[in-house]
Amino acid sequence: MNNKIFKTNNDLTGLIIRLTIGLILFPHGAQKLLGMFGGYGFSGTMGFFTSTMHLPWIIAFLVIIIEFFGSLSFIAGFASRIWAILTIILMVGIIATSHIDKSTIRTTYFSKTSSCISWYHTGFFKYAS
């Protein structure tokens, strides 16, 4: 099982996808967890998710953890397939809760989700630190 999760492919495409997703997600996770980049920090984000968005506290907590630690793991190349699956679930949840009622769904979420899907298939490779 570990061999399938941590399988190494020697290609540059996976590195580019992994770093792109990690660098895009990091500011969003840092806003939610640390309050960087104009965010409200952990308590403010938890308050917004639970009171305004009416999400259960465990879902709100997982959103923050997946965005922050997932982005760092993508950048470092640690367990990227697991974080890719979690990020796919996160993006589908964001679309379902925040963007489905809009007339147009931002293509950013679709591109992040499709990038994670392609990263999941390329796997962990020699360029990971």
N, C-alpha and C positions, 0 to 999 in steps of 0.2 A: 504494500500500500504506500509506504513512504517513497518507494522508487517511482511510482506514478505521480505523486504530488511534487516531488523534487527533481523530476527528470530534467536533464540538461540538453538544450538544443544550442548549437553553435551558430546563431544567427544574430545579426544586428537589428533586425526588425523588432524582435521582442524587447530589446533594450530600449529602443526609441518609444515603443508603445508604453512600456512600463514607466519610464521616466516622465513621459507626457501626462499620463494619468496621475501619477504621484504628484507632479508639480501643479497640476490643475486642482486636485483635491486638497492639497495641503493648506492653502489659505482658507478654504471653507471649513476644514476641520479645526484649524487654529482659531478662527473666529468663534466657533462654537465651544471649544474647550478652554482656550487660554485668553480669549478676548482680544486677540491680535487683529490687525487689519480692520479696525472699526467694529469688531464683534462685541457681543454682550457677555462673553464668558460662559462658564459652565452653568452657573445658577440662573443667569438671565435666559439662556437658551432652554434650559430645562423648564423654566417657568413659562416660556412662550409655547413650547411644544405641548406641555401638559394642560395649560389653561386655555390658550387661544386655539391651538390645533386639535385639542382634545385627544392627544395620543396617550396611551398608557406610559407610565414612567419608564418601564423597561425598554419599550420601543424607542423612546426619546434618548435614553442612555445609550442604546446600541447604535443609533444614528450618529451620535457624537463620537463614540469609540471607533466605529468603522471608518468615518471620514478622517479622523486624525491619525489613528495608529495604522489604518490601512494605507494612507498616503505615505507615511514614513516607511512602511514595509515595502510598498511598491518601489520607492526610491532606493532602498537598501537591497531589494531583491530577495526579501525573506518571505517564504511561503506565499508567493505571489498568486498561485492558483487558488488558494483558499480565499485570499483577500479579493481576488477577481470575482469569485462567486458571491461573496458578501456584498461587493460593490454593485453587482448586477441586481441583487435583491434590493439593495438600498435605492438604486435609481428607479427601479420599477415602482417601489413604494412612494418615492417622491413624485413620480408622474401620477400615480393613482390618487394621492392625497392633495397635491398642490396644483397640478397642471391639467388634469383631465377635464375640468370644467371650463377651461379657457378655449377660445376659438382656435388658437394655434398653440401647439405644444412646442416649447423651445427645443430646437434640434440639438442643443448641447447635451441634453440628457440622453438622447438617442445615440449621439456619437460616443459619449462616455460608456454607455452600456455596450455598444457594438465593439468598442476598443477592448473592453474587459473580456468580452466573449472571444475575440481574436487572441488576446493575451492568454486566456485560459488554454487555448489550443496550442500555442507556441511553447508555453511552459517556462521553466526556470532554466537559465543557461549560463554559460561561462562568464558573461559580463557582469553578473551579479556580484556584489561585494561580499 
